[in-house]
Amino acid sequence: YEGLTQDYSSSPLHRFKLGASSRNANNITFPNQSLHINNIPDGATQEQLVAVFAMFGQLELFKFFSNTNKMGVARFATINDAVSVLVALHGESLDAYGFVGGQRGLTISFSKSQSQS
């Protein structure tokens, strides 16, 4: 398997920086159909995000968190679809998709709460 993996432990693309005071250890979960999306650009609409995610996998549901539009949960038809979206968009800016203020990269991880509604 040499050459097929890469160590991201010191990379800014590492989604879970673990340490003595890290809350992130509690958020690590197995791959599933639901993704937690963070760093969503200000003013992004649900329709815009659905269009971007649908480019990489069959999206079943996207919804913003009730208290902020900077985070949301997306559920895909299969785990493979969710993995494809995570690989394609984690750390990526949404500028290329026409988002204003989308310079920050999205932070994407598998969601512990698998959204059902």
N, C-alpha and C positions, 0 to 999 in steps of 0.2 A: 503493500500500500504506500510505499514511499513515494513522495511527490504528488500524491492524490489529496493530501490534507495540508492545512496551513494552520499555524499557531496564531490565533487572534488575541491572546491574553493581554498583550500590551497595545493593541490597536484601538483607535477610536470607534471602529466598527464592532467591537466586542459589546454585545447587548447586555451582559451581566457582569459587571465589575464587582467581584466578590472580595470582601474584606471583613474585618472584625465588626465594623459598624454598618455594613451594607444591608439594606432592606431587600435587595434584589434576589438573594438566595431563596426567599419565599415565593418569588414569582416564576421560578423555573418550572416548566411543565413539559410533558411529553408532546411531540407533534400531534396536532389535531386539526380539525377543520376551521377553527376560529383563530383569528389574529387580533392582537391588541395593536392599534395604530396610534402613534404619538408624534408630536411636532407637526400636526396638520396646519397648513398655512392659514392665517387669519382670512376670513371671507370665503374660504372654500365651501362650496355647497355639496350636499349629499350627491346630487346628480353628477357633478364634476368628478368626485372621488369614485363613484360607481363606474363611470366610464373608464377611468385609469385602471382600476383593479380588474375590470372585465377584460382588459387587454392581455392579462397574464393567467387568468383562471376563471372558471364559472362561478360567479358570485351569486349567493343565495340571499344575503342580507347585509346591509351596512347601516349602522346607526351611531350617531354621536353619543357621547356620555351625556347624561342629563344636566350635569353642572358645567360643562365646557365643550366648546367646539374644536379644541386642540387635540382631543383624543376620541377614539371610537373603536368599535368592534366590527370586524367583518367576518362573515361566515361563508365558506366556500363549499362547493358540492363534494369535493374530495380532499383528503389530506394532501395529495399530490398537487392540487390546485393551490392550496394554502402555501405549500413549500415553494412553488413557482413564484408566487407573489412576494414572499419573504425574500427569496434570493434576488429577484429582479429589483425590488424597490427599497429594501432596508439600506439606510444611509444615503439614499438618492434624493436629490433636490427635485422638486416638482416644477421647476422653471421650464423645463423642456416640454411640459404638458400644458403650458399657458397659464400657470398659477401666478398671481401677483404675490410677491412676498414669500415665494416658496423656496428661498435659497437654502434654508436649513434642511438637512436631510431627515427623512422620515425615520423614526425608530419603530421597528416592527418586531414583535415576538409572538409566540404562541400564547393564546389567552387561556388563563385558568378557568374563567367563567365562559362556558360554551353557550353563547347566546341562543335562546330558543324562540324569541319573539321578533 
